Structure formats: structure tokens, C-alpha cells
């Protein structure tokens, strides 16, 4: 559970959820993330586990609010409006600040 944090000016990601298939059973909610290139990076590697990203406020994320990653590589577009084609992700109720 990653909840209730204020994260500002991180050099790469505000939050990095998982690393490859080592992501499992994570909830990230009610965080405020400001002025980071990527607000939330989440693993979309095959074998990643259930993850819920909800109710976060993300402002000033110049490269994207919520993005999927395969290890260090971006794996597609913006996910703030939903989990895309990734069955392990539930992404809802997040807002751009």
C-alpha cells in the first residue's frame, strides 16, 4: 500500500510500482505527485500482479501522469484514464493537478 504521500521534484518517476514481474498485489492511492517527468510508472511486464492505482492527484508530469513500463522502457501511452490492455491493472479516479 502506497498512500497519503506528497512527492515533489523527483528526477524520473514520482512513484515506480513494481519492477518487471516482481509487481504483485499493490494499491497506490491518495498520493499527491508534483513536478516529476512521470507521475506514476507501473510495470506492465508479463507476469506482473494485480495493481490498483486510484485517487491520486498528479500535476506537472511533463512526460505523462501514469505510464506503463517494461523494465526501464516506456511501453505505450498515457494510462490515467484506465488500465489500457493490461488485465492486471485497475486505474481509476486519478486527476491531473
MODELLER restraints for C-alpha pairs under 7 A, 6 or more apart:
rsr = mdl.restraints
at = mdl.atoms
rsr.add(forms.Gaussian(group=physical.xy_distance, feature=features.Distance(at['CA:1:A'], at['CA:26:A']), mean=5.83, stdev=0.5))
rsr.add(forms.Gaussian(group=physical.xy_distance, feature=features.Distance(at['CA:1:A'], at['CA:27:A']), mean=4.89, stdev=0.5))
rsr.add(forms.Gaussian(group=physical.xy_distance, feature=features.Distance(at['CA:1:A'], at['CA:28:A']), mean=5.91, stdev=0.5))
rsr.add(forms.Gaussian(group=physical.xy_distance, feature=features.Distance(at['CA:2:A'], at['CA:27:A']), mean=6.24, stdev=0.5))
rsr.add(forms.Gaussian(group=physical.xy_distance, feature=features.Distance(at['CA:2:A'], at['CA:28:A']), mean=4.62, stdev=0.5))
rsr.add(forms.Gaussian(group=physical.xy_distance, feature=features.Distance(at['CA:2:A'], at['CA:29:A']), mean=6.46, stdev=0.5))
rsr.add(forms.Gaussian(group=physical.xy_distance, feature=features.Distance(at['CA:3:A'], at['CA:28:A']), mean=5.79, stdev=0.5))
rsr.add(forms.Gaussian(group=physical.xy_distance, feature=features.Distance(at['CA:3:A'], at['CA:29:A']), mean=5.03, stdev=0.5))
rsr.add(forms.Gaussian(group=physical.xy_distance, feature=features.Distance(at['CA:3:A'], at['CA:30:A']), mean=5.45, stdev=0.5))
rsr.add(forms.Gaussian(group=physical.xy_distance, feature=features.Distance(at['CA:3:A'], at['CA:31:A']), mean=5.65, stdev=0.5))
rsr.add(forms.Gaussian(group=physical.xy_distance, feature=features.Distance(at['CA:4:A'], at['CA:30:A']), mean=5.23, stdev=0.5))
rsr.add(forms.Gaussian(group=physical.xy_distance, feature=features.Distance(at['CA:4:A'], at['CA:31:A']), mean=4.89, stdev=0.5))
rsr.add(forms.Gaussian(group=physical.xy_distance, feature=features.Distance(at['CA:5:A'], at['CA:31:A']), mean=4.83, stdev=0.5))
rsr.add(forms.Gaussian(group=physical.xy_distance, feature=features.Distance(at['CA:5:A'], at['CA:32:A']), mean=6.21, stdev=0.5))
rsr.add(forms.Gaussian(group=physical.xy_distance, feature=features.Distance(at['CA:6:A'], at['CA:31:A']), mean=6.01, stdev=0.5))
rsr.add(forms.Gaussian(group=physical.xy_distance, feature=features.Distance(at['CA:6:A'], at['CA:32:A']), mean=4.75, stdev=0.5))
rsr.add(forms.Gaussian(group=physical.xy_distance, feature=features.Distance(at['CA:6:A'], at['CA:33:A']), mean=5.91, stdev=0.5))
rsr.add(forms.Gaussian(group=physical.xy_distance, feature=features.Distance(at['CA:7:A'], at['CA:14:A']), mean=6.14, stdev=0.5))
rsr.add(forms.Gaussian(group=physical.xy_distance, feature=features.Distance(at['CA:7:A'], at['CA:32:A']), mean=6.26, stdev=0.5))
rsr.add(forms.Gaussian(group=physical.xy_distance, feature=features.Distance(at['CA:7:A'], at['CA:33:A']), mean=4.79, stdev=0.5))
rsr.add(forms.Gaussian(group=physical.xy_distance, feature=features.Distance(at['CA:7:A'], at['CA:34:A']), mean=6.22, stdev=0.5))
rsr.add(forms.Gaussian(group=physical.xy_distance, feature=features.Distance(at['CA:8:A'], at['CA:33:A']), mean=5.94, stdev=0.5))
rsr.add(forms.Gaussian(group=physical.xy_distance, feature=features.Distance(at['CA:8:A'], at['CA:34:A']), mean=4.73, stdev=0.5))
rsr.add(forms.Gaussian(group=physical.xy_distance, feature=features.Distance(at['CA:8:A'], at['CA:35:A']), mean=5.81, stdev=0.5))
rsr.add(forms.Gaussian(group=physical.xy_distance, feature=features.Distance(at['CA:8:A'], at['CA:36:A']), mean=6.64, stdev=0.5))
rsr.add(forms.Gaussian(group=physical.xy_distance, feature=features.Distance(at['CA:9:A'], at['CA:34:A']), mean=6.53, stdev=0.5))
rsr.add(forms.Gaussian(group=physical.xy_distance, feature=features.Distance(at['CA:9:A'], at['CA:35:A']), mean=5.05, stdev=0.5))
rsr.add(forms.Gaussian(group=physical.xy_distance, feature=features.Distance(at['CA:9:A'], at['CA:36:A']), mean=5.16, stdev=0.5))
rsr.add(forms.Gaussian(group=physical.xy_distance, feature=features.Distance(at['CA:10:A'], at['CA:36:A']), mean=5.21, stdev=0.5))
rsr.add(forms.Gaussian(group=physical.xy_distance, feature=features.Distance(at['CA:11:A'], at['CA:36:A']), mean=6.28, stdev=0.5))
rsr.add(forms.Gaussian(group=physical.xy_distance, feature=features.Distance(at['CA:11:A'], at['CA:37:A']), mean=7.00, stdev=0.5))
rsr.add(forms.Gaussian(group=physical.xy_distance, feature=features.Distance(at['CA:12:A'], at['CA:36:A']), mean=6.31, stdev=0.5))
rsr.add(forms.Gaussian(group=physical.xy_distance, feature=features.Distance(at['CA:12:A'], at['CA:37:A']), mean=5.62, stdev=0.5))
rsr.add(forms.Gaussian(group=physical.xy_distance, feature=features.Distance(at['CA:12:A'], at['CA:38:A']), mean=6.34, stdev=0.5))
rsr.add(forms.Gaussian(group=physical.xy_distance, feature=features.Distance(at['CA:13:A'], at['CA:36:A']), mean=6.02, stdev=0.5))
rsr.add(forms.Gaussian(group=physical.xy_distance, feature=features.Distance(at['CA:13:A'], at['CA:37:A']), mean=6.30, stdev=0.5))
rsr.add(forms.Gaussian(group=physical.xy_distance, feature=features.Distance(at['CA:13:A'], at['CA:38:A']), mean=4.81, stdev=0.5))
rsr.add(forms.Gaussian(group=physical.xy_distance, feature=features.Distance(at['CA:13:A'], at['CA:39:A']), mean=5.71, stdev=0.5))
rsr.add(forms.Gaussian(group=physical.xy_distance, feature=features.Distance(at['CA:13:A'], at['CA:40:A']), mean=6.10, stdev=0.5))
rsr.add(forms.Gaussian(group=physical.xy_distance, feature=features.Distance(at['CA:13:A'], at['CA:41:A']), mean=6.33, stdev=0.5))
rsr.add(forms.Gaussian(group=physical.xy_distance, feature=features.Distance(at['CA:14:A'], at['CA:33:A']), mean=6.11, stdev=0.5))
rsr.add(forms.Gaussian(group=physical.xy_distance, feature=features.Distance(at['CA:14:A'], at['CA:36:A']), mean=5.74, stdev=0.5))
rsr.add(forms.Gaussian(group=physical.xy_distance, feature=features.Distance(at['CA:14:A'], at['CA:38:A']), mean=6.35, stdev=0.5))
rsr.add(forms.Gaussian(group=physical.xy_distance, feature=features.Distance(at['CA:14:A'], at['CA:39:A']), mean=4.76, stdev=0.5))
rsr.add(forms.Gaussian(group=physical.xy_distance, feature=features.Distance(at['CA:14:A'], at['CA:40:A']), mean=5.67, stdev=0.5))
rsr.add(forms.Gaussian(group=physical.xy_distance, feature=features.Distance(at['CA:15:A'], at['CA:39:A']), mean=6.45, stdev=0.5))
rsr.add(forms.Gaussian(group=physical.xy_distance, feature=features.Distance(at['CA:15:A'], at['CA:40:A']), mean=4.74, stdev=0.5))
rsr.add(forms.Gaussian(group=physical.xy_distance, feature=features.Distance(at['CA:15:A'], at['CA:41:A']), mean=6.13, stdev=0.5))
rsr.add(forms.Gaussian(group=physical.xy_distance, feature=features.Distance(at['CA:16:A'], at['CA:40:A']), mean=5.97, stdev=0.5))
rsr.add(forms.Gaussian(group=physical.xy_distance, feature=features.Distance(at['CA:16:A'], at['CA:41:A']), mean=4.76, stdev=0.5))
rsr.add(forms.Gaussian(group=physical.xy_distance, feature=features.Distance(at['CA:16:A'], at['CA:42:A']), mean=5.90, stdev=0.5))
rsr.add(forms.Gaussian(group=physical.xy_distance, feature=features.Distance(at['CA:17:A'], at['CA:23:A']), mean=6.85, stdev=0.5))
rsr.add(forms.Gaussian(group=physical.xy_distance, feature=features.Distance(at['CA:17:A'], at['CA:41:A']), mean=6.10, stdev=0.5))
rsr.add(forms.Gaussian(group=physical.xy_distance, feature=features.Distance(at['CA:17:A'], at['CA:42:A']), mean=4.64, stdev=0.5))
rsr.add(forms.Gaussian(group=physical.xy_distance, feature=features.Distance(at['CA:17:A'], at['CA:43:A']), mean=6.27, stdev=0.5))
rsr.add(forms.Gaussian(group=physical.xy_distance, feature=features.Distance(at['CA:18:A'], at['CA:42:A']), mean=6.29, stdev=0.5))
rsr.add(forms.Gaussian(group=physical.xy_distance, feature=features.Distance(at['CA:18:A'], at['CA:43:A']), mean=5.41, stdev=0.5))
rsr.add(forms.Gaussian(group=physical.xy_distance, feature=features.Distance(at['CA:19:A'], at['CA:43:A']), mean=5.91, stdev=0.5))
rsr.add(forms.Gaussian(group=physical.xy_distance, feature=features.Distance(at['CA:19:A'], at['CA:71:A']), mean=6.13, stdev=0.5))
rsr.add(forms.Gaussian(group=physical.xy_distance, feature=features.Distance(at['CA:20:A'], at['CA:43:A']), mean=5.66, stdev=0.5))
rsr.add(forms.Gaussian(group=physical.xy_distance, feature=features.Distance(at['CA:20:A'], at['CA:45:A']), mean=5.11, stdev=0.5))
rsr.add(forms.Gaussian(group=physical.xy_distance, feature=features.Distance(at['CA:20:A'], at['CA:48:A']), mean=6.58, stdev=0.5))
rsr.add(forms.Gaussian(group=physical.xy_distance, feature=features.Distance(at['CA:20:A'], at['CA:70:A']), mean=6.40, stdev=0.5))
rsr.add(forms.Gaussian(group=physical.xy_distance, feature=features.Distance(at['CA:20:A'], at['CA:71:A']), mean=5.58, stdev=0.5))
rsr.add(forms.Gaussian(group=physical.xy_distance, feature=features.Distance(at['CA:21:A'], at['CA:45:A']), mean=5.84, stdev=0.5))
rsr.add(forms.Gaussian(group=physical.xy_distance, feature=features.Distance(at['CA:21:A'], at['CA:46:A']), mean=6.43, stdev=0.5))
rsr.add(forms.Gaussian(group=physical.xy_distance, feature=features.Distance(at['CA:21:A'], at['CA:47:A']), mean=4.89, stdev=0.5))
rsr.add(forms.Gaussian(group=physical.xy_distance, feature=features.Distance(at['CA:21:A'], at['CA:48:A']), mean=4.22, stdev=0.5))
rsr.add(forms.Gaussian(group=physical.xy_distance, feature=features.Distance(at['CA:22:A'], at['CA:48:A']), mean=6.37, stdev=0.5))
rsr.add(forms.Gaussian(group=physical.xy_distance, feature=features.Distance(at['CA:23:A'], at['CA:43:A']), mean=6.78, stdev=0.5))
rsr.add(forms.Gaussian(group=physical.xy_distance, feature=features.Distance(at['CA:23:A'], at['CA:48:A']), mean=5.11, stdev=0.5))
rsr.add(forms.Gaussian(group=physical.xy_distance, feature=features.Distance(at['CA:23:A'], at['CA:49:A']), mean=5.44, stdev=0.5))
rsr.add(forms.Gaussian(group=physical.xy_distance, feature=features.Distance(at['CA:24:A'], at['CA:48:A']), mean=6.15, stdev=0.5))
rsr.add(forms.Gaussian(group=physical.xy_distance, feature=features.Distance(at['CA:24:A'], at['CA:49:A']), mean=3.88, stdev=0.5))
rsr.add(forms.Gaussian(group=physical.xy_distance, feature=features.Distance(at['CA:24:A'], at['CA:50:A']), mean=5.58, stdev=0.5))
rsr.add(forms.Gaussian(group=physical.xy_distance, feature=features.Distance(at['CA:24:A'], at['CA:51:A']), mean=6.75, stdev=0.5))
rsr.add(forms.Gaussian(group=physical.xy_distance, feature=features.Distance(at['CA:25:A'], at['CA:49:A']), mean=5.91, stdev=0.5))
rsr.add(forms.Gaussian(group=physical.xy_distance, feature=features.Distance(at['CA:25:A'], at['CA:50:A']), mean=4.93, stdev=0.5))
rsr.add(forms.Gaussian(group=physical.xy_distance, feature=features.Distance(at['CA:25:A'], at['CA:51:A']), mean=5.65, stdev=0.5))
rsr.add(forms.Gaussian(group=physical.xy_distance, feature=features.Distance(at['CA:26:A'], at['CA:50:A']), mean=6.67, stdev=0.5))
rsr.add(forms.Gaussian(group=physical.xy_distance, feature=features.Distance(at['CA:26:A'], at['CA:51:A']), mean=4.81, stdev=0.5))
rsr.add(forms.Gaussian(group=physical.xy_distance, feature=features.Distance(at['CA:26:A'], at['CA:52:A']), mean=6.38, stdev=0.5))
rsr.add(forms.Gaussian(group=physical.xy_distance, feature=features.Distance(at['CA:27:A'], at['CA:51:A']), mean=5.81, stdev=0.5))
rsr.add(forms.Gaussian(group=physical.xy_distance, feature=features.Distance(at['CA:27:A'], at['CA:52:A']), mean=4.72, stdev=0.5))
rsr.add(forms.Gaussian(group=physical.xy_distance, feature=features.Distance(at['CA:27:A'], at['CA:53:A']), mean=5.97, stdev=0.5))
rsr.add(forms.Gaussian(group=physical.xy_distance, feature=features.Distance(at['CA:28:A'], at['CA:52:A']), mean=6.28, stdev=0.5))
rsr.add(forms.Gaussian(group=physical.xy_distance, feature=features.Distance(at['CA:28:A'], at['CA:53:A']), mean=4.87, stdev=0.5))
rsr.add(forms.Gaussian(group=physical.xy_distance, feature=features.Distance(at['CA:28:A'], at['CA:54:A']), mean=6.47, stdev=0.5))
rsr.add(forms.Gaussian(group=physical.xy_distance, feature=features.Distance(at['CA:29:A'], at['CA:53:A']), mean=5.89, stdev=0.5))
rsr.add(forms.Gaussian(group=physical.xy_distance, feature=features.Distance(at['CA:29:A'], at['CA:54:A']), mean=4.91, stdev=0.5))
rsr.add(forms.Gaussian(group=physical.xy_distance, feature=features.Distance(at['CA:29:A'], at['CA:55:A']), mean=5.28, stdev=0.5))
rsr.add(forms.Gaussian(group=physical.xy_distance, feature=features.Distance(at['CA:29:A'], at['CA:56:A']), mean=5.54, stdev=0.5))
rsr.add(forms.Gaussian(group=physical.xy_distance, feature=features.Distance(at['CA:30:A'], at['CA:55:A']), mean=5.06, stdev=0.5))
rsr.add(forms.Gaussian(group=physical.xy_distance, feature=features.Distance(at['CA:30:A'], at['CA:56:A']), mean=4.72, stdev=0.5))
rsr.add(forms.Gaussian(group=physical.xy_distance, feature=features.Distance(at['CA:31:A'], at['CA:56:A']), mean=4.84, stdev=0.5))
rsr.add(forms.Gaussian(group=physical.xy_distance, feature=features.Distance(at['CA:31:A'], at['CA:57:A']), mean=6.35, stdev=0.5))
rsr.add(forms.Gaussian(group=physical.xy_distance, feature=features.Distance(at['CA:32:A'], at['CA:56:A']), mean=5.97, stdev=0.5))
rsr.add(forms.Gaussian(group=physical.xy_distance, feature=features.Distance(at['CA:32:A'], at['CA:57:A']), mean=4.88, stdev=0.5))
rsr.add(forms.Gaussian(group=physical.xy_distance, feature=features.Distance(at['CA:32:A'], at['CA:58:A']), mean=6.00, stdev=0.5))
rsr.add(forms.Gaussian(group=physical.xy_distance, feature=features.Distance(at['CA:33:A'], at['CA:39:A']), mean=6.09, stdev=0.5))
rsr.add(forms.Gaussian(group=physical.xy_distance, feature=features.Distance(at['CA:33:A'], at['CA:57:A']), mean=6.25, stdev=0.5))
rsr.add(forms.Gaussian(group=physical.xy_distance, feature=features.Distance(at['CA:33:A'], at['CA:58:A']), mean=4.77, stdev=0.5))
rsr.add(forms.Gaussian(group=physical.xy_distance, feature=features.Distance(at['CA:33:A'], at['CA:59:A']), mean=6.29, stdev=0.5))
rsr.add(forms.Gaussian(group=physical.xy_distance, feature=features.Distance(at['CA:34:A'], at['CA:58:A']), mean=5.94, stdev=0.5))
rsr.add(forms.Gaussian(group=physical.xy_distance, feature=features.Distance(at['CA:34:A'], at['CA:59:A']), mean=4.83, stdev=0.5))
rsr.add(forms.Gaussian(group=physical.xy_distance, feature=features.Distance(at['CA:34:A'], at['CA:60:A']), mean=5.60, stdev=0.5))
rsr.add(forms.Gaussian(group=physical.xy_distance, feature=features.Distance(at['CA:34:A'], at['CA:61:A']), mean=6.90, stdev=0.5))
rsr.add(forms.Gaussian(group=physical.xy_distance, feature=features.Distance(at['CA:35:A'], at['CA:59:A']), mean=6.27, stdev=0.5))
rsr.add(forms.Gaussian(group=physical.xy_distance, feature=features.Distance(at['CA:35:A'], at['CA:60:A']), mean=4.37, stdev=0.5))
rsr.add(forms.Gaussian(group=physical.xy_distance, feature=features.Distance(at['CA:35:A'], at['CA:61:A']), mean=5.56, stdev=0.5))
rsr.add(forms.Gaussian(group=physical.xy_distance, feature=features.Distance(at['CA:36:A'], at['CA:60:A']), mean=6.55, stdev=0.5))
rsr.add(forms.Gaussian(group=physical.xy_distance, feature=features.Distance(at['CA:36:A'], at['CA:61:A']), mean=5.14, stdev=0.5))
rsr.add(forms.Gaussian(group=physical.xy_distance, feature=features.Distance(at['CA:37:A'], at['CA:61:A']), mean=4.84, stdev=0.5))
rsr.add(forms.Gaussian(group=physical.xy_distance, feature=features.Distance(at['CA:37:A'], at['CA:62:A']), mean=4.90, stdev=0.5))
rsr.add(forms.Gaussian(group=physical.xy_distance, feature=features.Distance(at['CA:37:A'], at['CA:63:A']), mean=5.14, stdev=0.5))
rsr.add(forms.Gaussian(group=physical.xy_distance, feature=features.Distance(at['CA:37:A'], at['CA:64:A']), mean=6.94, stdev=0.5))
rsr.add(forms.Gaussian(group=physical.xy_distance, feature=features.Distance(at['CA:38:A'], at['CA:61:A']), mean=5.18, stdev=0.5))
rsr.add(forms.Gaussian(group=physical.xy_distance, feature=features.Distance(at['CA:38:A'], at['CA:62:A']), mean=6.71, stdev=0.5))
rsr.add(forms.Gaussian(group=physical.xy_distance, feature=features.Distance(at['CA:38:A'], at['CA:63:A']), mean=5.43, stdev=0.5))
rsr.add(forms.Gaussian(group=physical.xy_distance, feature=features.Distance(at['CA:38:A'], at['CA:64:A']), mean=5.08, stdev=0.5))
rsr.add(forms.Gaussian(group=physical.xy_distance, feature=features.Distance(at['CA:38:A'], at['CA:65:A']), mean=5.66, stdev=0.5))
rsr.add(forms.Gaussian(group=physical.xy_distance, feature=features.Distance(at['CA:38:A'], at['CA:66:A']), mean=6.80, stdev=0.5))
rsr.add(forms.Gaussian(group=physical.xy_distance, feature=features.Distance(at['CA:39:A'], at['CA:58:A']), mean=6.03, stdev=0.5))
rsr.add(forms.Gaussian(group=physical.xy_distance, feature=features.Distance(at['CA:39:A'], at['CA:61:A']), mean=5.50, stdev=0.5))
rsr.add(forms.Gaussian(group=physical.xy_distance, feature=features.Distance(at['CA:39:A'], at['CA:64:A']), mean=6.57, stdev=0.5))
rsr.add(forms.Gaussian(group=physical.xy_distance, feature=features.Distance(at['CA:39:A'], at['CA:65:A']), mean=4.59, stdev=0.5))
rsr.add(forms.Gaussian(group=physical.xy_distance, feature=features.Distance(at['CA:39:A'], at['CA:66:A']), mean=5.84, stdev=0.5))
rsr.add(forms.Gaussian(group=physical.xy_distance, feature=features.Distance(at['CA:40:A'], at['CA:65:A']), mean=6.14, stdev=0.5))
rsr.add(forms.Gaussian(group=physical.xy_distance, feature=features.Distance(at['CA:40:A'], at['CA:66:A']), mean=4.67, stdev=0.5))
rsr.add(forms.Gaussian(group=physical.xy_distance, feature=features.Distance(at['CA:40:A'], at['CA:67:A']), mean=6.41, stdev=0.5))
rsr.add(forms.Gaussian(group=physical.xy_distance, feature=features.Distance(at['CA:41:A'], at['CA:66:A']), mean=5.88, stdev=0.5))
rsr.add(forms.Gaussian(group=physical.xy_distance, feature=features.Distance(at['CA:41:A'], at['CA:67:A']), mean=5.08, stdev=0.5))
rsr.add(forms.Gaussian(group=physical.xy_distance, feature=features.Distance(at['CA:41:A'], at['CA:68:A']), mean=5.79, stdev=0.5))
rsr.add(forms.Gaussian(group=physical.xy_distance, feature=features.Distance(at['CA:41:A'], at['CA:69:A']), mean=6.38, stdev=0.5))
rsr.add(forms.Gaussian(group=physical.xy_distance, feature=features.Distance(at['CA:42:A'], at['CA:67:A']), mean=6.35, stdev=0.5))
rsr.add(forms.Gaussian(group=physical.xy_distance, feature=features.Distance(at['CA:42:A'], at['CA:68:A']), mean=4.97, stdev=0.5))
rsr.add(forms.Gaussian(group=physical.xy_distance, feature=features.Distance(at['CA:42:A'], at['CA:69:A']), mean=5.88, stdev=0.5))
rsr.add(forms.Gaussian(group=physical.xy_distance, feature=features.Distance(at['CA:43:A'], at['CA:68:A']), mean=5.74, stdev=0.5))
rsr.add(forms.Gaussian(group=physical.xy_distance, feature=features.Distance(at['CA:43:A'], at['CA:69:A']), mean=4.98, stdev=0.5))
rsr.add(forms.Gaussian(group=physical.xy_distance, feature=features.Distance(at['CA:43:A'], at['CA:70:A']), mean=5.96, stdev=0.5))
rsr.add(forms.Gaussian(group=physical.xy_distance, feature=features.Distance(at['CA:44:A'], at['CA:68:A']), mean=5.55, stdev=0.5))
rsr.add(forms.Gaussian(group=physical.xy_distance, feature=features.Distance(at['CA:44:A'], at['CA:69:A']), mean=5.66, stdev=0.5))
rsr.add(forms.Gaussian(group=physical.xy_distance, feature=features.Distance(at['CA:44:A'], at['CA:70:A']), mean=5.79, stdev=0.5))
rsr.add(forms.Gaussian(group=physical.xy_distance, feature=features.Distance(at['CA:44:A'], at['CA:86:A']), mean=6.93, stdev=0.5))
rsr.add(forms.Gaussian(group=physical.xy_distance, feature=features.Distance(at['CA:45:A'], at['CA:70:A']), mean=5.21, stdev=0.5))
rsr.add(forms.Gaussian(group=physical.xy_distance, feature=features.Distance(at['CA:48:A'], at['CA:88:A']), mean=6.92, stdev=0.5))
rsr.add(forms.Gaussian(group=physical.xy_distance, feature=features.Distance(at['CA:49:A'], at['CA:88:A']), mean=5.82, stdev=0.5))
rsr.add(forms.Gaussian(group=physical.xy_distance, feature=features.Distance(at['CA:50:A'], at['CA:88:A']), mean=4.63, stdev=0.5))
rsr.add(forms.Gaussian(group=physical.xy_distance, feature=features.Distance(at['CA:50:A'], at['CA:89:A']), mean=6.14, stdev=0.5))
rsr.add(forms.Gaussian(group=physical.xy_distance, feature=features.Distance(at['CA:51:A'], at['CA:88:A']), mean=6.12, stdev=0.5))
rsr.add(forms.Gaussian(group=physical.xy_distance, feature=features.Distance(at['CA:51:A'], at['CA:89:A']), mean=5.05, stdev=0.5))
rsr.add(forms.Gaussian(group=physical.xy_distance, feature=features.Distance(at['CA:51:A'], at['CA:90:A']), mean=6.27, stdev=0.5))
rsr.add(forms.Gaussian(group=physical.xy_distance, feature=features.Distance(at['CA:52:A'], at['CA:89:A']), mean=6.02, stdev=0.5))
rsr.add(forms.Gaussian(group=physical.xy_distance, feature=features.Distance(at['CA:52:A'], at['CA:90:A']), mean=4.74, stdev=0.5))
rsr.add(forms.Gaussian(group=physical.xy_distance, feature=features.Distance(at['CA:52:A'], at['CA:91:A']), mean=5.94, stdev=0.5))
rsr.add(forms.Gaussian(group=physical.xy_distance, feature=features.Distance(at['CA:53:A'], at['CA:90:A']), mean=6.26, stdev=0.5))
rsr.add(forms.Gaussian(group=physical.xy_distance, feature=features.Distance(at['CA:53:A'], at['CA:91:A']), mean=4.80, stdev=0.5))
rsr.add(forms.Gaussian(group=physical.xy_distance, feature=features.Distance(at['CA:53:A'], at['CA:92:A']), mean=6.58, stdev=0.5))
rsr.add(forms.Gaussian(group=physical.xy_distance, feature=features.Distance(at['CA:54:A'], at['CA:91:A']), mean=5.77, stdev=0.5))
rsr.add(forms.Gaussian(group=physical.xy_distance, feature=features.Distance(at['CA:54:A'], at['CA:92:A']), mean=4.98, stdev=0.5))
rsr.add(forms.Gaussian(group=physical.xy_distance, feature=features.Distance(at['CA:54:A'], at['CA:93:A']), mean=5.28, stdev=0.5))
rsr.add(forms.Gaussian(group=physical.xy_distance, feature=features.Distance(at['CA:54:A'], at['CA:94:A']), mean=5.48, stdev=0.5))
rsr.add(forms.Gaussian(group=physical.xy_distance, feature=features.Distance(at['CA:55:A'], at['CA:92:A']), mean=6.99, stdev=0.5))
rsr.add(forms.Gaussian(group=physical.xy_distance, feature=features.Distance(at['CA:55:A'], at['CA:93:A']), mean=4.85, stdev=0.5))
rsr.add(forms.Gaussian(group=physical.xy_distance, feature=features.Distance(at['CA:55:A'], at['CA:94:A']), mean=4.59, stdev=0.5))
rsr.add(forms.Gaussian(group=physical.xy_distance, feature=features.Distance(at['CA:56:A'], at['CA:94:A']), mean=4.77, stdev=0.5))
rsr.add(forms.Gaussian(group=physical.xy_distance, feature=features.Distance(at['CA:56:A'], at['CA:95:A']), mean=6.29, stdev=0.5))
rsr.add(forms.Gaussian(group=physical.xy_distance, feature=features.Distance(at['CA:57:A'], at['CA:94:A']), mean=5.96, stdev=0.5))
rsr.add(forms.Gaussian(group=physical.xy_distance, feature=features.Distance(at['CA:57:A'], at['CA:95:A']), mean=4.86, stdev=0.5))
rsr.add(forms.Gaussian(group=physical.xy_distance, feature=features.Distance(at['CA:57:A'], at['CA:96:A']), mean=5.67, stdev=0.5))
rsr.add(forms.Gaussian(group=physical.xy_distance, feature=features.Distance(at['CA:57:A'], at['CA:97:A']), mean=5.64, stdev=0.5))
rsr.add(forms.Gaussian(group=physical.xy_distance, feature=features.Distance(at['CA:58:A'], at['CA:65:A']), mean=6.14, stdev=0.5))
rsr.add(forms.Gaussian(group=physical.xy_distance, feature=features.Distance(at['CA:58:A'], at['CA:95:A']), mean=6.21, stdev=0.5))
rsr.add(forms.Gaussian(group=physical.xy_distance, feature=features.Distance(at['CA:58:A'], at['CA:96:A']), mean=4.82, stdev=0.5))
rsr.add(forms.Gaussian(group=physical.xy_distance, feature=features.Distance(at['CA:58:A'], at['CA:97:A']), mean=5.25, stdev=0.5))
rsr.add(forms.Gaussian(group=physical.xy_distance, feature=features.Distance(at['CA:59:A'], at['CA:96:A']), mean=5.37, stdev=0.5))
rsr.add(forms.Gaussian(group=physical.xy_distance, feature=features.Distance(at['CA:59:A'], at['CA:97:A']), mean=4.14, stdev=0.5))
rsr.add(forms.Gaussian(group=physical.xy_distance, feature=features.Distance(at['CA:64:A'], at['CA:78:A']), mean=6.10, stdev=0.5))
rsr.add(forms.Gaussian(group=physical.xy_distance, feature=features.Distance(at['CA:65:A'], at['CA:78:A']), mean=6.89, stdev=0.5))
rsr.add(forms.Gaussian(group=physical.xy_distance, feature=features.Distance(at['CA:65:A'], at['CA:80:A']), mean=6.33, stdev=0.5))
rsr.add(forms.Gaussian(group=physical.xy_distance, feature=features.Distance(at['CA:66:A'], at['CA:78:A']), mean=5.90, stdev=0.5))
rsr.add(forms.Gaussian(group=physical.xy_distance, feature=features.Distance(at['CA:66:A'], at['CA:79:A']), mean=5.26, stdev=0.5))
rsr.add(forms.Gaussian(group=physical.xy_distance, feature=features.Distance(at['CA:66:A'], at['CA:80:A']), mean=5.30, stdev=0.5))
rsr.add(forms.Gaussian(group=physical.xy_distance, feature=features.Distance(at['CA:67:A'], at['CA:77:A']), mean=6.42, stdev=0.5))
rsr.add(forms.Gaussian(group=physical.xy_distance, feature=features.Distance(at['CA:67:A'], at['CA:78:A']), mean=5.44, stdev=0.5))
rsr.add(forms.Gaussian(group=physical.xy_distance, feature=features.Distance(at['CA:67:A'], at['CA:79:A']), mean=5.71, stdev=0.5))
rsr.add(forms.Gaussian(group=physical.xy_distance, feature=features.Distance(at['CA:68:A'], at['CA:74:A']), mean=6.08, stdev=0.5))
rsr.add(forms.Gaussian(group=physical.xy_distance, feature=features.Distance(at['CA:68:A'], at['CA:75:A']), mean=5.37, stdev=0.5))
rsr.add(forms.Gaussian(group=physical.xy_distance, feature=features.Distance(at['CA:68:A'], at['CA:76:A']), mean=6.46, stdev=0.5))
rsr.add(forms.Gaussian(group=physical.xy_distance, feature=features.Distance(at['CA:69:A'], at['CA:75:A']), mean=4.98, stdev=0.5))
rsr.add(forms.Gaussian(group=physical.xy_distance, feature=features.Distance(at['CA:80:A'], at['CA:91:A']), mean=6.69, stdev=0.5))
rsr.add(forms.Gaussian(group=physical.xy_distance, feature=features.Distance(at['CA:80:A'], at['CA:94:A']), mean=6.43, stdev=0.5))
rsr.add(forms.Gaussian(group=physical.xy_distance, feature=features.Distance(at['CA:81:A'], at['CA:91:A']), mean=6.89, stdev=0.5))
rsr.add(forms.Gaussian(group=physical.xy_distance, feature=features.Distance(at['CA:81:A'], at['CA:92:A']), mean=6.50, stdev=0.5))
rsr.add(forms.Gaussian(group=physical.xy_distance, feature=features.Distance(at['CA:82:A'], at['CA:90:A']), mean=6.82, stdev=0.5))
rsr.add(forms.Gaussian(group=physical.xy_distance, feature=features.Distance(at['CA:82:A'], at['CA:91:A']), mean=4.80, stdev=0.5))
rsr.add(forms.Gaussian(group=physical.xy_distance, feature=features.Distance(at['CA:82:A'], at['CA:92:A']), mean=5.99, stdev=0.5))
rsr.add(forms.Gaussian(group=physical.xy_distance, feature=features.Distance(at['CA:83:A'], at['CA:89:A']), mean=5.18, stdev=0.5))
rsr.add(forms.Gaussian(group=physical.xy_distance, feature=features.Distance(at['CA:83:A'], at['CA:90:A']), mean=5.52, stdev=0.5))
rsr.add(forms.Gaussian(group=physical.xy_distance, feature=features.Distance(at['CA:83:A'], at['CA:91:A']), mean=5.24, stdev=0.5))
